[in-house]
Amino acid sequence: MLRNKFRTGVLITGGVTAALLLAACNSGDTASSSSDVPTITQSSSSAKPVLPPTSSPSGTVEAGQPAAPAPATPASNECKVADLDLRLGGGDAAAGTSYRALVFTNKGGRTCTVQGFPGVSYVAGDDGHQVGPAAYRSGEKGKVITLKPGDSAFVNVGFVQVGNYDASVCKPTEVRGLRIYPPHDYDSAFVANPGTGCAGTPPGNQLTVSTMQAGAGPA
């Protein structure tokens, strides 16, 4: 009789324990699956936030940073070929060379300046190819000349009588006129002046040019 009571107690105790374990498991599953409980990730107290660099050590601009504006380039005050009307004026002759004034007139609406030597060479053919060496610069570079609209400056161009050279060296060639580059300009203009130039390299200068001077030169 006593043995039966003992077995019954053990069974009851075991059943209670199993029930408690099952309840605990169900309680844990419910807590872990609940969407109302946020998951919090603990970070180390020694960790520091990493901030993006404000500038590059090499001086380059980082992505997302505004670029500094480029310094303004002052506009050139020099006269360009588009500002100028070119023509050959009067002149004189001496010792096998004739001289004529090449006149630069400011035809634009702005005041501009000229200084130094223009580029001058003979050209021929429909393509305007250069014939022989360009004009030799004679004298020193002059002062800056200011041209208001309508004002003029000029240079003296010397035209050597190429017939005085040995024809086998000069290689006389018919020319249409002159290609003119204003001082410090990469664009050119054409001035008609038919004649004869040296396609070869003569022993002297077939063309000479002086520095800019104020005015329109000889009439």
N, CA, C and O of each residue as an XYZ file, in Angstrom:
876
protein
N       0.822     -1.201      0.000
C       0.000      0.000      0.000
C       0.851      1.243      0.000
O       0.577      2.183     -0.746
N       1.861      1.265      0.808
C       2.810      2.383      0.888
C       3.560      2.532     -0.415
O       3.782      3.654     -0.871
N       3.958      1.421     -1.032
C       4.702      1.454     -2.302
C       3.829      2.071     -3.380
O       4.351      2.837     -4.191
N       2.554      1.794     -3.442
C       1.667      2.364     -4.450
C       1.519      3.868     -4.284
O       1.468      4.590     -5.280
N       1.448      4.361     -3.050
C       1.363      5.810     -2.803
C       2.630      6.511     -3.264
O       2.585      7.616     -3.804
N       3.788      5.834     -3.035
C       5.060      6.433     -3.428
C       5.134      6.583     -4.945
O       5.567      7.617     -5.454
N       4.712      5.555     -5.653
C       4.735      5.609     -7.114
C       3.789      6.685     -7.636
O       4.099      7.388     -8.597
N       2.642      6.801     -6.994
C       1.675      7.824     -7.422
C       2.223      9.213     -7.239
O       2.015     10.083     -8.084
N       2.944      9.440     -6.110
C       3.551     10.760     -5.848
C       4.592     11.096     -6.879
O       4.673     12.225     -7.364
N       5.407     10.079     -7.216
C       6.471     10.322     -8.233
C       5.848     10.682     -9.555
O       6.327     11.584    -10.242
N       4.782      9.991     -9.928
C       4.147     10.279    -11.204
C       3.557     11.682    -11.219
O       3.661     12.406    -12.210
N       2.936     12.053    -10.103
C       2.352     13.412    -10.023
C       3.434     14.463    -10.110
O       3.302     15.452    -10.831
N       4.534     14.233     -9.350
C       5.639     15.217     -9.350
C       6.248     15.334    -10.731
O       6.511     16.433    -11.218
N       6.469     14.183    -11.360
C       7.033     14.214    -12.721
C       6.120     14.930    -13.701
O       6.588     15.666    -14.570
N       4.843     14.719    -13.566
C       3.907     15.374    -14.468
C       3.905     16.872    -14.299
O       3.847     17.620    -15.275
N       3.968     17.311    -13.039
C       4.013     18.755    -12.764
C       5.257     19.371    -13.346
O       5.217     20.446    -13.945
N       6.392     18.660    -13.157
C       7.674     19.187    -13.676
C       7.622     19.282    -15.182
O       8.052     20.293    -15.737
N       7.124     18.289    -15.858
C       7.037     18.312    -17.323
C       6.136     19.430    -17.795
O       6.409     20.094    -18.796
N       5.036     19.632    -17.044
C       4.115     20.717    -17.414
C       4.776     22.068    -17.281
O       4.603     22.955    -18.116
N       5.561     22.208    -16.177
C       6.266     23.486    -15.984
C       7.279     23.719    -17.088
O       7.397     24.832    -17.601
N       8.028     22.655    -17.467
C       9.041     22.800    -18.538
C       8.374     23.147    -19.861
O       8.875     23.976    -20.620
N       7.244     22.509    -20.130
C       6.548     22.795    -21.388
C       6.027     24.215    -21.411
O       6.056     24.861    -22.459
N       5.554     24.718    -20.288
C       5.054     26.099    -20.202
C       6.171     27.088    -20.414
O       6.009     28.114    -21.076
N       7.367     26.742    -19.809
C       8.523     27.653    -19.955
C       8.951     27.725    -21.399
O       9.263     28.812    -21.887
N       8.979     26.602    -22.105
C       9.385     26.580    -23.520
C       8.417     27.386    -24.362
O       8.819     28.177    -25.215
N       7.100     27.166    -24.102
C       6.112     27.923    -24.878
C       6.233     29.404    -24.632
O       6.055     30.205    -25.550
N       6.539     29.787    -23.381
C       6.696     31.205    -23.047
C       7.878     31.791    -23.783
O       7.781     32.912    -24.283
N       9.021     31.064    -23.874
C      10.217     31.560    -24.573
C       9.968     31.711    -26.042
O      10.434     32.682    -26.637
N       9.234     30.771    -26.676
C       8.967     30.868    -28.101
C       8.117     32.064    -28.410
O       8.325     32.741    -29.417
N       7.139     32.337    -27.535
C       6.257     33.480    -27.753
C       7.022     34.775    -27.682
O       6.758     35.677    -28.478
N       7.979     34.913    -26.743
C       8.740     36.160    -26.581
C       9.631     36.408    -27.767
O       9.771     37.538    -28.235
N      10.256     35.301    -28.268
C      11.224     35.497    -29.349
C      10.532     35.764    -30.672
O      11.136     36.369    -31.558
N       9.270     35.330    -30.841
C       8.601     35.515    -32.128
C       7.728     36.749    -32.151
O       7.168     37.082    -33.195
N       7.595     37.443    -31.020
C       6.720     38.609    -30.967
C       7.335     39.749    -31.759
O       8.508     40.072    -31.573
N       6.564     40.354    -32.627
C       7.056     41.482    -33.426
C       7.028     42.791    -32.662
O       7.533     43.805    -33.145
N       6.428     42.777    -31.442
C       6.351     44.005    -30.654
C       7.626     44.271    -29.869
O       7.787     45.351    -29.300
N       8.525     43.312    -29.829
C       9.743     43.472    -29.030
C      10.897     43.785    -29.962
O      11.291     42.912    -30.736
N      11.462     44.991    -29.929
C      12.549     45.354    -30.852
C      13.825     44.637    -30.483
O      14.065     44.328    -29.316
N      14.653     44.372    -31.499
C      15.965     43.784    -31.280
C      16.993     44.901    -31.166
O      17.110     45.721    -32.077
N      17.729     44.952    -30.085
C      18.699     46.011    -29.814
C      20.106     45.425    -29.924
O      20.445     44.453    -29.249
N      20.904     46.029    -30.778
C      22.287     45.582    -30.928
C      23.180     46.478    -30.095
O      23.211     47.693    -30.293
N      23.895     45.891    -29.177
C      24.771     46.651    -28.300
C      26.078     46.964    -29.037
O      26.661     46.082    -29.667
N      26.530     48.206    -28.959
C      27.809     48.595    -29.566
C      28.821     48.835    -28.482
O      28.478     49.130    -27.337
N      30.050     48.707    -28.851
C      31.120     48.906    -27.875
C      31.164     50.360    -27.448
O      31.038     51.257    -28.282
N      31.342     50.600    -26.163
C      31.396     51.969    -25.656
C      32.622     52.706    -26.145
O      32.672     53.934    -26.078
N      33.638     51.963    -26.649
C      34.869     52.624    -27.107
C      34.808     52.995    -28.578
O      35.681     53.712    -29.066
N      33.761     52.508    -29.319
C      33.687     52.797    -30.752
C      33.313     54.256    -30.982
O      32.483     54.803    -30.257
N      33.924     54.897    -31.995
C      33.651     56.299    -32.307
C      33.081     56.387    -33.718
O      33.466     55.607    -34.589
N      32.156     57.338    -33.954
C      31.598     57.467    -35.315
C      32.664     57.936    -36.291
O      33.513     58.756    -35.942
N      32.622     57.419    -37.512
C      33.575     57.808    -38.553
C      32.932     58.879    -39.411
O      31.890     58.649    -40.025
N      33.549     60.045    -39.456
C      33.004     61.166    -40.211
C      33.685     61.253    -41.565
O      34.865     60.917    -41.662
N      32.986     61.698    -42.639
C      33.618     61.833    -43.962
C      34.629     62.964    -43.937
O      34.424     63.954    -43.235
N      35.722     62.839    -44.690
C      36.733     63.901    -44.714
C      36.174     65.159    -45.347
O      35.384     65.088    -46.288
N      36.584     66.317    -44.830
C      36.135     67.593    -45.383
C      36.990     68.032    -46.537
O      36.547     68.859    -47.334
N      38.197     67.519    -46.669
C      39.046     67.864    -47.800
C      40.034     66.757    -48.033
O      40.296     65.944    -47.146
N      40.587     66.723    -49.234
C      41.556     65.702    -49.596
C      42.949     66.190    -49.304
O      43.247     67.357    -49.558
N      43.835     65.332    -48.770
C      45.204     65.768    -48.499
C      45.926     66.260    -49.747
O      46.834     67.086    -49.657
N      45.528     65.756    -50.906
C      46.211     66.154    -52.131
C      45.669     67.446    -52.706
O      46.195     67.940    -53.703
N      44.625     68.011    -52.101
C      44.067     69.260    -52.580
C      42.941     69.077    -53.578
O      42.377     70.066    -54.044
N      42.590     67.831    -53.926
C      41.507     67.593    -54.856
C      40.179     67.706    -54.146
O      40.103     67.577    -52.924
N      39.141     67.944    -54.907
C      37.812     68.120    -54.330
C      37.158     66.760    -54.163
O      37.111     65.973    -55.109
N      36.646     66.470    -52.952
C      35.960     65.220    -52.685
C      34.596     65.229    -53.346
O      34.027     66.290    -53.605
N      34.066     64.025    -53.622
C      32.738     63.915    -54.210
C      31.712     64.540    -53.286
O      31.738     64.319    -52.075
N      30.815     65.316    -53.856
C      29.774     65.952    -53.063
C      30.165     67.322    -52.538
O      29.323     68.044    -52.005
N      31.448     67.691    -52.684
C      31.892     68.992    -52.213
C      31.851     69.986    -53.362
O      32.260     69.625    -54.466
N      31.379     71.227    -53.170
C      31.330     72.210    -54.265
C      32.744     72.629    -54.658
O      33.596     72.846    -53.796
N      32.989     72.740    -55.969
C      34.300     73.150    -56.473
C      34.434     74.663    -56.363
O      33.474     75.402    -56.578
N      35.640     75.109    -56.023
C      35.893     76.546    -55.944
C      35.859     77.138    -57.348
O      36.350     76.502    -58.280
N      35.300     78.330    -57.534
C      35.234     78.922    -58.873
C      36.635     79.253    -59.381
O      37.505     79.665    -58.614
N      36.841     79.064    -60.701
C      38.133     79.381    -61.305
C      38.316     80.883    -61.341
O      37.347     81.619    -61.528
N      39.571     81.361    -61.161
C      39.802     82.809    -61.212
C      39.451     83.372    -62.578
O      39.711     82.743    -63.603
N      38.872     84.534    -62.586
C      38.468     85.151    -63.847
C      39.695     85.564    -64.642
O      40.664     86.079    -64.084
N      39.646     85.334    -65.958
C      40.729     85.732    -66.845
C      40.378     87.084    -67.457
O      39.339     87.218    -68.103
N      41.225     88.080    -67.262
C      40.895     89.385    -67.814
C      40.839     89.333    -69.337
O      41.666     88.681    -69.974
N      39.863     90.020    -69.914
C      39.713     90.044    -71.355
C      40.878     90.804    -71.977
O      41.323     91.816    -71.435
N      41.374     90.318    -73.116
C      42.477     90.972    -73.801
C      42.004     92.295    -74.385
O      40.895     92.396    -74.909
N      42.866     93.316    -74.287
C      42.547     94.613    -74.851
C      43.247     94.818    -76.181
O      43.172     95.901    -76.760
N      43.941     93.773    -76.682
C      44.665     93.908    -77.934
C      43.713     93.858    -79.123
O      42.701     93.157    -79.096
N      44.052     94.610    -80.164
C      43.260     94.573    -81.387
C      43.485     93.239    -82.088
O      44.625     92.802    -82.245
N      42.413     92.600    -82.506
C      42.472     91.357    -83.263
C      42.068     91.635    -84.705
O      41.561     92.708    -85.033
N      42.302     90.650    -85.550
C      42.048     90.867    -86.974
C      40.591     91.238    -87.230
O      40.303     91.984    -88.167
N      39.669     90.732    -86.414
C      38.252     91.055    -86.591
C      37.956     92.515    -86.268
O      36.932     93.047    -86.696
N      38.846     93.172    -85.515
C      38.637     94.579    -85.150
C      39.170     95.538    -86.204
O      38.880     96.733    -86.158
N      39.947     95.026    -87.153
C      40.770     95.895    -87.985
C      40.410     95.848    -89.464
O      40.020     94.810    -89.999
N      40.552     96.997    -90.102
C      40.507     97.098    -91.555
C      41.935     97.361    -92.016
O      42.582     98.273    -91.501
N      42.448     96.580    -92.980
C      43.837     96.695    -93.433
C      43.883     97.161    -94.885
O      43.065     96.751    -95.709
N      44.851     98.024    -95.184
C      45.034     98.493    -96.557
C      46.474     98.965    -96.743
O      47.154     99.311    -95.777
N      46.925     98.974    -97.985
C      48.241     99.513    -98.318
C      48.100    100.975    -98.724
O      47.298    101.316    -99.593
N      48.898    101.839    -98.078
C      48.890    103.264    -98.396
C      50.063    103.647    -99.288
O      50.605    102.826   -100.028
N      50.434    104.913    -99.195
C      51.514    105.437   -100.029
C      52.881    105.053    -99.487
O      53.003    104.359    -98.478
N      53.920    105.532   -100.197
C      55.281    105.234    -99.774
C      56.294    105.856   -100.702
O      55.988    106.803   -101.427
N      57.502    105.323   -100.679
C      58.567    105.806   -101.548
C      59.495    104.645   -101.885
O      59.234    103.503   -101.509
N      60.573    104.944   -102.591
C      61.500    103.900   -103.010
C      62.930    104.366   -102.772
O      63.237    105.557   -102.812
N      63.800    103.379   -102.523
C      65.220    103.700   -102.320
C      66.054    102.453   -102.508
O      65.739    101.401   -101.951
N      67.142    102.562   -103.307
C      68.150    101.508   -103.480
C      67.565    100.133   -103.743
O      67.903     99.163   -103.066
N      66.677    100.057   -104.740
C      66.124     98.769   -105.133
C      65.025     98.238   -104.235
O      64.607     97.092   -104.397
N      64.547     99.032   -103.300
C      63.455     98.625   -102.408
C      62.389     99.710   -102.389
O      62.705    100.889   -102.228
N      61.145     99.325   -102.550
C      60.034    100.271   -102.427
C      59.351    100.062   -101.080
O      59.242     98.937   -100.591
N      58.898    101.155   -100.496
C      58.269    101.108    -99.170
C      56.837    101.616    -99.275
O      56.557    102.626    -99.920
N      55.948    100.890    -98.625
C      54.559    101.325    -98.569
C      54.039    101.155    -97.137
O      54.447    100.252    -96.408
N      53.131    102.049    -96.765
C      52.523    101.968    -95.438
C      51.411    100.924    -95.443
O      50.527    100.944    -96.300
N      51.465    100.033    -94.494
C      50.375     99.072    -94.272
C      49.573     99.605    -93.097
O      50.057     99.635    -91.965
N      48.346    100.026    -93.370
C      47.546    100.767    -92.388
C      46.533     99.829    -91.710
O      45.833     99.062    -92.371
N      46.478     99.917    -90.369
C      45.538     99.156    -89.544
C      44.549    100.154    -88.935
O      44.942    100.989    -88.119
N      43.280    100.079    -89.318
C      42.265    100.998    -88.802
C      41.264    100.232    -87.946
O      40.760     99.183    -88.347
N      40.986    100.767    -86.769
C      40.018    100.141    -85.864
C      38.611    100.364    -86.404
O      38.076    101.470    -86.334
N      38.012     99.292    -86.949
C      36.672     99.384    -87.511
C      35.604     98.913    -86.531
O      34.416     98.943    -86.854
N      36.005     98.481    -85.343
C      35.074     97.929    -84.366
C      34.467     98.988    -83.472
O      34.633    100.187    -83.692
N      33.756     98.517    -82.454
C      33.089     99.416    -81.528
C      33.790     99.546    -80.197
O      33.288    100.225    -79.300
N      34.954     98.902    -80.044
C      35.683     98.974    -78.771
C      37.063     99.567    -78.988
O      37.614     99.507    -80.087
N      37.614    100.143    -77.924
C      38.982    100.645    -77.962
C      39.935     99.487    -77.723
O      39.719     98.687    -76.812
N      40.990     99.386    -78.531
C      41.951     98.300    -78.397
C      43.365     98.824    -78.639
O      43.551     99.990    -78.985
N      44.347     97.967    -78.457
C      45.740     98.395    -78.557
C      46.515     97.519    -79.533
O      46.167     96.363    -79.774
N      47.588     98.110    -80.094
C      48.530     97.374    -80.937
C      49.940     97.729    -80.478
O      50.193     98.831    -79.990
N      50.850     96.775    -80.646
C      52.247     97.011    -80.285
C      53.124     95.989    -80.991
O      52.799     94.803    -81.039
N      54.232     96.459    -81.534
C      55.210     95.536    -82.105
C      55.053     95.336    -83.600
O      54.643     96.238    -84.332
N      55.393     94.123    -84.036
C      55.474     93.810    -85.459
C      54.357     92.872    -85.900
O      54.080     91.879    -85.226
N      53.712     93.177    -87.027
C      52.784     92.202    -87.604
C      53.566     91.162    -88.396
O      54.725     91.377    -88.749
N      52.921     90.038    -88.668
C      53.499     89.042    -89.566
C      53.089     89.357    -90.992
O      51.911     89.593    -91.263
N      54.056     89.363    -91.912
C      53.785     89.719    -93.308
C      54.485     88.723    -94.217
O      55.672     88.448    -94.038
N      53.767     88.181    -95.186
C      54.382     87.255    -96.149
C      53.632     87.314    -97.475
O      52.465     87.703    -97.527
N      54.320     86.921    -98.545
C      53.689     86.797    -99.851
C      52.827     85.537    -99.885
O      53.161     84.528    -99.263
N      51.713     85.608   -100.620
C      50.888     84.416   -100.846
C      50.519     84.336   -102.315
O      50.489     85.348   -103.016
N      50.235     83.109   -102.781
C      49.888     82.884   -104.180
C      48.864     81.763   -104.274
O      48.637     81.026   -103.315
N      48.246     81.648   -105.454
C      47.314     80.561   -105.713
C      45.967     80.756   -105.049
O      45.787     81.626   -104.197
N      45.013     79.907   -105.468
C      43.666     79.977   -104.891
C      43.652     79.577   -103.418
O      42.766     79.984   -102.666
N      44.645     78.773   -103.009
C      44.689     78.327   -101.615
C      45.447     79.301   -100.718
O      45.513     79.097    -99.506
N      46.021     80.358   -101.297
C      46.731     81.366   -100.497
C      47.967     80.844    -99.801
O      48.257     81.250    -98.675
N      48.715     79.936   -100.454
C      49.913     79.388    -99.816
C      51.034     80.426    -99.802
O      51.117     81.284   -100.681
N      51.893     80.329    -98.789
C      52.977     81.283    -98.622
C      54.061     81.059    -99.674
O      54.362     79.930   -100.061
N      54.633     82.174   -100.120
C      55.717     82.129   -101.092
C      56.972     82.722   -100.462
O      57.016     83.913   -100.157
N      57.991     81.889   -100.269
C      59.264     82.358    -99.738
C      59.207     82.778    -98.281
O      58.174     82.641    -97.624
N      60.340     83.300    -97.773
C      60.416     83.691    -96.360
C      59.499     84.863    -96.025
O      59.232     85.714    -96.873
N      59.022     84.899    -94.789
C      58.205     86.021    -94.311
C      59.071     87.260    -94.130
O      60.298     87.186    -94.195
N      58.424     88.397    -93.902
C      59.120     89.671    -93.787
C      60.062     89.704    -92.582
O      59.740     89.196    -91.508
N      61.207     90.302    -92.783
C      62.204     90.479    -91.720
C      61.801     91.682    -90.869
O      61.433     92.731    -91.399
N      61.874     91.525    -89.554
C      61.504     92.612    -88.643
C      62.667     93.581    -88.505
O      63.764     93.203    -88.093
N      62.415     94.814    -88.849
C      63.464     95.833    -88.853
C      63.241     96.839    -87.726
O      62.168     97.435    -87.623
N      64.257     97.026    -86.884
C      64.153     97.989    -85.790
C      63.718     97.343    -84.485
O      63.656     96.119    -84.369
N      63.417     98.189    -83.506
C      63.028     97.723    -82.179
C      61.511     97.780    -81.994
O      60.800     98.512    -82.682
N      61.055     96.983    -81.044
C      59.622     96.965    -80.740
C      59.217     98.309    -80.151
O      59.843     98.798    -79.211
N      58.173     98.898    -80.706
C      57.728    100.214    -80.243
C      56.811    100.161    -79.042
O      56.609     99.106    -78.441
N      56.259    101.306    -78.702
C      55.377    101.425    -77.539
C      53.963    100.967    -77.887
O      53.623    100.768    -79.054
N      53.157    100.808    -76.854
C      51.750    100.440    -77.036
C      50.995    101.624    -77.643
O      51.142    102.764    -77.202
N      50.195    101.332    -78.653
C      49.399    102.363    -79.317
C      47.927    102.042    -79.095
O      47.474    100.938    -79.398
N      47.192    102.996    -78.571
C      45.760    102.812    -78.313
C      44.954    103.308    -79.504
O      45.126    104.437    -79.965
N      44.078    102.448    -79.989
C      43.228    102.793    -81.128
C      41.766    102.849    -80.683
O      41.164    101.824    -80.362
N      41.214    104.038    -80.668
C      39.782    104.180    -80.472
C      39.093    103.841    -81.793
O      39.743    103.839    -82.838
N      37.793    103.556    -81.767
C      37.104    103.277    -83.028
C      37.362    104.377    -84.059
O      37.129    105.556    -83.797
N      37.847    103.974    -85.233
C      38.162    104.928    -86.303
C      39.615    105.338    -86.348
O      40.057    105.885    -87.358
N      40.394    105.091    -85.276
C      41.815    105.453    -85.259
C      42.643    104.443    -86.057
O      42.215    103.313    -86.292
N      43.853    104.883    -86.473
C      44.725    104.027    -87.286
C      46.143    103.994    -86.743
O      46.592    104.908    -86.052
N      46.829    102.919    -87.076
C      48.275    102.780    -86.865
C      48.831    102.147    -88.135
O      48.075    101.572    -88.919
N      50.154    102.244    -88.352
C      50.714    101.702    -89.579
C      52.122    101.163    -89.350
O      52.781    101.478    -88.359
N      52.559    100.340    -90.300
C      53.939     99.878    -90.370
C      54.435    100.139    -91.781
O      53.641    100.216    -92.718
N      55.742    100.273    -91.936
C      56.343    100.379    -93.259
C      56.775     98.994    -93.725
O      57.528     98.302    -93.041
N      56.286     98.601    -94.900
C      56.673     97.329    -95.500
C      57.624     97.618    -96.664
O      57.307     98.406    -97.555
N      58.801     96.968    -96.646
C      59.768     97.125    -97.730
C      59.661     95.974    -98.719
O      59.713     94.805    -98.336
N      59.512     96.314    -99.991
C      59.406     95.320   -101.066
C      60.689     95.378   -101.899
O      60.900     96.327   -102.655
N      61.531     94.377   -101.759
C      62.779     94.335   -102.511
C      62.483     93.951   -103.961
O      61.613     93.120   -104.223
N      63.198     94.550   -104.886
C      63.083     94.185   -106.295
C      63.760     92.825   -106.493
O      64.979     92.745   -106.647
N      62.952     91.758   -106.488
C      63.509     90.414   -106.495
C      64.196     90.080   -107.820
O      64.945     89.108   -107.910
N      63.933     90.897   -108.849
C      64.611     90.678   -110.119
C      66.106     90.899   -110.021
O      66.847     90.492   -110.916
N      66.569     91.538   -108.945
C      67.999     91.758   -108.739
C      68.706     90.511   -108.207
O      69.936     90.461   -108.195
N      67.948     89.509   -107.769
C      68.546     88.267   -107.269
C      68.778     87.290   -108.420
O      68.152     87.397   -109.475
N      69.673     86.350   -108.207
C      69.895     85.255   -109.149
C      68.600     84.446   -109.236
O      68.087     83.963   -108.227
N      68.092     84.309   -110.435
C      66.805     83.641   -110.625
C      66.830     82.193   -110.161
O      65.820     81.684   -109.676
N      67.981     81.516   -110.304
C      68.053     80.109   -109.885
C      67.948     79.966   -108.370
O      67.548     78.920   -107.858
N      68.311     81.025   -107.668
C      68.216     81.006   -106.203
C      66.866     81.567   -105.746
O      66.215     81.026   -104.852
N      66.467     82.673   -106.394
C      65.208     83.332   -106.002
C      63.990     82.508   -106.384
O      63.040     82.408   -105.608
N      64.009     81.918   -107.571
C      62.839     81.208   -108.109
C      61.635     82.150   -108.158
O      60.652     81.954   -107.443
N      61.724     83.171   -109.011
C      60.643     84.176   -109.092
C      59.276     83.530   -109.307
O      59.117     82.650   -110.152
N      58.287     83.986   -108.522
C      56.943     83.406   -108.542
C      55.912     84.529   -108.468
O      56.047     85.462   -107.677
N      54.905     84.426   -109.286
C      53.832     85.414   -109.262
C      53.055     85.290   -107.957
O      52.697     84.188   -107.541
N      52.798     86.418   -107.318
C      52.054     86.424   -106.052
C      50.791     87.260   -106.190
O      50.704     88.144   -107.043
N      49.821     86.970   -105.344
C      48.541     87.689   -105.367
C      48.521     88.868   -104.407
O      47.809     89.847   -104.627
N      49.300     88.768   -103.352
C      49.280     89.818   -102.347
C      49.956     89.370   -101.073
O      50.899     88.579   -101.109
N      49.475     89.879    -99.928
C      50.122     89.657    -98.634
C      49.164     89.009    -97.639
O      47.979     89.340    -97.590
N      49.696     88.088    -96.854
C      48.977     87.589    -95.682
C      49.502     88.367    -94.483
O      50.710     88.444    -94.262
N      48.570     88.953    -93.700
C      48.939     89.815    -92.580
C      48.395     89.242    -91.279
O      47.203     88.954    -91.170
N      49.275     89.077    -90.291
C      48.883     88.720    -88.930
C      49.090     89.948    -88.039
O      50.231     90.380    -87.876
N      48.046     90.521    -87.462
C      48.263     91.610    -86.499
C      49.155     91.138    -85.354
O      49.212     89.939    -85.082
N      49.845     92.041    -84.684
C      50.711     91.628    -83.564
C      49.954     90.780    -82.546
O      48.840     91.122    -82.151
N      50.563     89.672    -82.124
C      50.028     88.791    -81.083
C      48.699     88.139    -81.461
O      47.914     87.775    -80.585
N      48.446     87.990    -82.757
C      47.201     87.359    -83.203
C      47.537     86.125    -84.038
O      48.524     86.114    -84.774
N      46.698     85.075    -83.914
C      46.890     83.860    -84.695
C      46.001     83.816    -85.933
O      46.100     82.881    -86.728
N      45.141     84.805    -86.105
C      44.292     84.893    -87.284
C      44.871     85.939    -88.230
O      45.541     86.878    -87.801
N      44.604     85.763    -89.516
C      45.219     86.636    -90.511
C      44.192     87.237    -91.453
O      43.035     86.820    -91.486
N      44.638     88.226    -92.216
C      43.822     88.860    -93.253
C      44.643     88.923    -94.533
O      45.872     88.864    -94.499
N      43.957     89.042    -95.651
C      44.618     89.122    -96.956
C      44.513     90.537    -97.491
O      43.452     91.159    -97.434
N      45.637     91.048    -98.018
C      45.667     92.359    -98.666
C      46.185     92.144   -100.089
O      47.308     91.680   -100.287
N      45.366     92.482   -101.061
C      45.760     92.269   -102.461
C      46.905     93.202   -102.846
O      46.880     94.395   -102.545
N      47.904     92.640   -103.513
C      49.029     93.419   -104.036
C      49.801     92.538   -105.026
O      50.867     92.020   -104.694
N      49.267     92.369   -106.228
C      49.903     91.473   -107.208
C      51.340     91.903   -107.508
O      51.649     93.093   -107.558
N      52.201     90.920   -107.705
C      53.594     91.209   -108.002
C      54.380     89.924   -108.134
O      53.841     88.880   -108.499
N      55.679     90.020   -107.827
C      56.562     88.867   -107.940
C      57.353     88.703   -106.651
O      57.906     89.669   -106.127
N      57.405     87.477   -106.143
C      58.189     87.163   -104.957
C      59.146     86.027   -105.239
O      59.124     85.440   -106.321
N      59.984     85.717   -104.271
C      60.934     84.612   -104.377
C      60.372     83.387   -103.670
O      60.145     83.413   -102.460
N      60.147     82.314   -104.423
C      59.726     81.067   -103.800
C      60.900     80.378   -103.126
O      60.707     79.579   -102.210
N      62.141     80.685   -103.580
C      63.347     80.153   -102.960
C      63.778     81.034   -101.794
O      63.010     81.862   -101.303
N      65.012     80.840   -101.363
C      65.555     81.637   -100.257
C      66.663     82.535   -100.804
O      67.795     82.087   -100.979
N      66.343     83.793   -101.071
C      67.335     84.697   -101.648
C      68.404     85.074   -100.622
O      68.219     84.837    -99.429
N      69.514     85.654   -101.066
C      70.577     86.031   -100.128
C      70.213     87.221    -99.233
O      70.884     87.477    -98.234
N      69.154     87.942    -99.593
C      68.693     89.054    -98.761
C      67.243     88.847    -98.347
O      66.689     87.760    -98.508
N      66.636     89.903    -97.812
C      65.243     89.843    -97.356
C      64.332     90.397    -98.438
O      64.423     91.571    -98.799
N      63.447     89.542    -98.955
C      62.549     90.025   -100.004
C      61.477     90.958    -99.453
O      60.917     91.763   -100.197
N      61.185     90.859    -98.153
C      60.228     91.727    -97.471
C      60.812     92.167    -96.131
O      61.475     91.387    -95.448
N      60.562     93.419    -95.761
C      60.913     93.888    -94.417
C      59.685     94.584    -93.829
O      58.829     95.070    -94.568
N      59.602     94.631    -92.495
C      58.474     95.293    -91.838
C      58.983     96.003    -90.586
O      59.818     95.475    -89.851
N      58.460     97.221    -90.357
C      58.838     98.012    -89.189
C      57.848     97.766    -88.063
O      56.863     97.050    -88.243
N      58.108     98.362    -86.896
C      57.189     98.266    -85.770
C      56.008     99.217    -85.960
O      56.054    100.127    -86.789
N      54.972     98.995    -85.195
C      53.762     99.822    -85.289
C      54.040    101.275    -84.897
O      54.784    101.554    -83.956
N      53.420    102.190    -85.646
C      53.478    103.615    -85.350
C      52.068    104.193    -85.398
O      51.209    103.687    -86.121
N      51.833    105.242    -84.637
C      50.508    105.853    -84.621
C      50.269    106.616    -85.907
O      51.202    107.159    -86.500
N      48.999    106.657    -86.344
C      48.644    107.411    -87.532
C      48.418    106.538    -88.739
O      48.475    105.311    -88.656
N      48.160    107.182    -89.873
C      47.860    106.454    -91.104
C      49.045    106.400    -92.051
O      48.924    105.816    -93.128
N      50.181    106.981    -91.703
C      51.359    106.921    -92.547
C      51.273    107.859    -93.744
O      50.364    108.686    -93.825
N      52.224    107.731    -94.682
C      52.229    108.595    -95.874
C      50.976    108.411    -96.704
O      50.449    107.303    -96.806
N      50.501    109.486    -97.294
C      49.303    109.409    -98.121
C      49.599    108.711    -99.441
O      48.704    108.555   -100.271
